[in-house]
Structure formats: structure tokens, C-alpha cells
Amino acid sequence: MNLRHQTLFILTQLVFFTEGRHGEHNGRVREETKSLEELYAEAIAEGGDLLVYHGGDLPDAEDAVANAFREAFPQINITIVVDYSKYHDARVDYQLETGTLIADIVALQTVQDYP
């Protein structure tokens, strides 16, 4: 996957996550009608920070994605935390149980292994 596709993938996850968290959910995903520029402006207005938990084994494994994102969206402060998916899974479970979820996006490597 090239950097443009990776950046678009992250944006798609961000839009999906935001809808699930803030929008009405009726079992179907709503089509996003806002332009990329509108979404970017809204993200800046919300504080401009984006925290991504990404499955992997090397701390710098997603640096190329972060750099491409920063180039495309310079006013968004993106932080990608790379760790084994099993640790992110436990981290997110704990944060959900305690009402302290901080990640905006979680990308696990083997989603079928984590209920």
C-alpha cells in the first residue's frame, strides 16, 4: 500500500470512528457527505490532535504514514503508537472499562483474534 493509500485509509478509519462515537448508529454506516476540507477544518476546531494505536512490532514502523499524514494535514498533530496488537487490545479494553479511552483510531493487525 503506498503512502497516499495509507493516509486515505487512516482518514477513512477516522471518519468511521467519529460517526460511531458521535452520530446516530442504526446498524448501517452513513455515507459521509462532507468534503475533506470540511472534515479537516472540523478536526482542527476540535483541537487538532489525533492519537492512533497501531499494531506492529517496531516503534518506527508507521513513521512513513505519520509523515505523509503530516504533509497532507499540517495542522493536525498525529501521534501513532506502535505496539503488539495484543497489548493494544488489553489497553483499549481497560480504557473502555474505566471510561478513559484516549485513542481516536485503533488498527489491530489481526482483528479476528480480538473479540
Backbone hydrogen bonds, N-H to C=O, Kabsch-Sander energy under -0.5 kcal/mol:
donor,donor_aa,acceptor,acceptor_aa,energy
6,Q,2,N,-2.4
7,T,3,L,-2.6
8,L,4,R,-2.5
9,F,5,H,-2.4
10,I,6,Q,-2.3
11,L,7,T,-2.3
12,T,8,L,-2.6
13,Q,9,F,-2.3
14,L,10,I,-2.5
15,V,11,L,-2.7
16,F,12,T,-2.5
17,F,13,Q,-2.9
18,T,14,L,-2.6
19,E,15,V,-2.3
20,G,16,F,-2.3
21,R,17,F,-1.7
22,H,18,T,-2.9
23,G,18,T,-0.6
23,G,19,E,-2.1
26,N,24,E,-0.5
26,N,28,R,-0.6
30,R,28,R,-0.5
39,L,35,S,-2.3
40,Y,36,L,-2.4
41,A,37,E,-2.4
42,E,38,E,-2.3
43,A,39,L,-2.3
44,I,40,Y,-2.2
45,A,41,A,-2.4
46,E,42,E,-1.8
47,G,44,I,-1.7
48,G,43,A,-2.3
50,L,77,N,-2.6
52,V,50,L,-0.5
52,V,79,T,-3.1
53,Y,105,I,-2.9
54,H,52,V,-0.6
54,H,81,V,-2.9
55,G,107,A,-3.3
56,G,83,D,-1.6
61,A,58,L,-2.2
63,D,60,D,-1.7
66,A,62,E,-2.4
67,N,63,D,-2.8
68,A,64,A,-2.2
69,F,65,V,-2.5
70,R,66,A,-2.6
71,E,67,N,-2.1
72,A,68,A,-2.1
73,F,69,F,-2.9
76,I,73,F,-1.9
77,N,48,G,-4.0
77,N,75,Q,-0.5
78,I,76,I,-1.0
79,T,50,L,-2.7
81,V,52,V,-3.3
81,V,79,T,-0.6
82,V,80,I,-0.7
83,D,54,H,-1.8
83,D,81,V,-0.5
87,Y,84,Y,-1.2
88,H,84,Y,-2.0
89,D,85,S,-3.0
90,A,86,K,-1.6
91,R,87,Y,-2.6
92,V,88,H,-3.1
93,D,89,D,-2.5
94,Y,90,A,-2.3
95,Q,91,R,-2.4
96,L,92,V,-2.8
97,E,93,D,-2.4
98,T,94,Y,-2.0
99,G,95,Q,-0.6
99,G,96,L,-0.6
100,T,95,Q,-2.7
101,L,95,Q,-0.6
104,D,51,L,-2.6
105,I,51,L,-1.7
107,A,53,Y,-3.1
108,L,106,V,-0.6
113,D,110,T,-2.1
114,Y,111,V,-1.8
